[in-house]
Amino acid sequence: MGGGSVGLSLALMLLKQGLQISLIDRRPPQSWAAPAEFDSRVYALNPQSCALLDTLGAWKYLDTSRIGIIKEMEVLGDAQGRLRFGDRSGYLAQVVEDGAIQSALRSVLHDLYGSAWFQVDEAHSLHLNPCDISIELNASPMLKASLLVGADGTNSWLRKTLEWESIRHEYKQQGVVINLSCSEPHNEIARQWFLDGEVIALLPLGGHHISLVWSAHQDQAQQLLALDPAALVNALRDKIGEPLGSLRALSQAQSFPLELVKVPKIAGERCALIGDAAHGVHPLAGQGLNLGFADAACLAQTIEERGAGPDVGDQSLLRRYARRRALPISLMQGVTDGLHQLFSQNTFIHRPLRNIGMNLVNTVPYLKSLIVSNAAGSPPR
């Protein structure tokens, strides 16, 4: 259930195993034409996610001239704190438009399986049976399956229907996003500022283009959204100066709420959750979609490893998936929430300590290697 990037990737992985699947979403697949101003939502895909898309055959459908490469990351505190890390021999992440990722995955699915893999519908009830699960749909005959996977987003219908708990912590912030052109090259460096309890990030796109993600307090976000694009650029310049020369807005600003979502149970009898249905993290580390792709890959691998053993919905199999994902999800939520809490405190104690800490980390190569490895989704070197 759910036709976003994470659901599409899992569908493709399971089909390649020879399993029979049906992907259900209430919205039909949309054709995607690359907009001149770039998609308003972009994702920083770590090397593991990029390799996954390549293995699935989706990377070849992406226009590489529109993809931004992050080889270095520069983080600036609010009191002379500075941290810079990266891997000039490789890359930390590649910044890809949301619409492009979904379009590429749909292209692979269509090429291999035609239109049979997708079903436009909406579920309204489900029933657990001894050997399968039945899903009642609004406009189609009942489906029966061995396993039902919820890739249906942060407000997951499946999670709510199963009455699995979700613990939400609202950061009382909005992520304000807008795409910009810059007069100076970004040099494949992502830049991030922690200022007054807010986070401002500039992510490189293809050419002389960047994506702004401004994690702003609610009142500040509303003020930014009320500005015309040129005035928003001026507000940004007042905050960070002109590290990339003059900026020009390419699109209207949009926003999305920021929250931490913990889901204690992500798998049970014949049901599992992946992606935003299974967790939510602060976007300051840019790891939300990477976590989702890792969920999908882990679930697919766990299913493939069963061999001639239990069926794909066996509870012991799904518990194994949940155990494997528990630590990576918990660690990422802890890191992103911890950083948010650290930089949202503006007391006379917190401000100097966090900036001193940033400068100290900047002088320790092994700690910087740990940060690089975490961002890349790989073990430390």
HELIX and SHEET records of a PDB file:
HELIX    1   1 SER A    5  LYS A   16  1                                  12    
HELIX    2   2 PRO A   47  THR A   55  1                                   9    
HELIX    3   3 TRP A   59  TYR A   61  5                                   3    
HELIX    4   4 THR A   64  ARG A   66  5                                   3    
HELIX    5   5 ASP A   98  TYR A  113  1                                  16    
HELIX    6   6 TRP A  157  THR A  161  1                                   5    
HELIX    7   7 GLN A  218  ALA A  226  1                                   9    
HELIX    8   8 PRO A  229  ILE A  240  1                                  12    
HELIX    9   9 GLY A  275  ALA A  277  5                                   3    
HELIX   10  10 PRO A  283  ALA A  285  5                                   3    
HELIX   11  11 GLY A  288  GLU A  304  1                                  17    
HELIX   12  12 GLN A  315  SER A  344  1                                  30    
HELIX   13  13 HIS A  350  VAL A  361  1                                  12    
HELIX   14  14 PRO A  365  ALA A  376  1                                  12    
SHEET    1   A 2 LEU A  23  ASP A  25  0                                        
SHEET    2   A 2 PHE A 118  VAL A 120  1                                        
SHEET    1   B 3 VAL A  42  LEU A  45  0                                        
SHEET    2   B 3 ALA A  93  GLU A  97 -1                                        
SHEET    3   B 3 GLY A  68  ILE A  70 -1                                        
SHEET    1   C 7 ARG A  82  GLY A  86  0                                        
SHEET    2   C 7 GLU A  72  LEU A  76 -1                                        
SHEET    3   C 7 ILE A 189  LEU A 195  1                                        
SHEET    4   C 7 GLU A 198  PRO A 204 -1                                        
SHEET    5   C 7 HIS A 209  HIS A 217 -1                                        
SHEET    6   C 7 ILE A 167  CYS A 182 -1                                        
SHEET    7   C 7 LEU A 247  ALA A 249 -1                                        
SHEET    1   D 8 ARG A  82  GLY A  86  0                                        
SHEET    2   D 8 GLU A  72  LEU A  76 -1                                        
SHEET    3   D 8 ILE A 189  LEU A 195  1                                        
SHEET    4   D 8 GLU A 198  PRO A 204 -1                                        
SHEET    5   D 8 HIS A 209  HIS A 217 -1                                        
SHEET    6   D 8 ILE A 167  CYS A 182 -1                                        
SHEET    7   D 8 GLN A 254  LYS A 262 -1                                        
SHEET    8   D 8 HIS A 279  GLY A 280 -1                                        
SHEET    1   E 3 ALA A 123  LEU A 128  0                                        
SHEET    2   E 3 ILE A 133  LEU A 137 -1                                        
SHEET    3   E 3 LEU A 143  ALA A 145 -1                                        
SHEET    1   F 3 LEU A 148  GLY A 150  0                                        
SHEET    2   F 3 CYS A 271  LEU A 273  1                                        
SHEET    3   F 3 ALA A 267  GLY A 268 -1                                        
END                                                                             
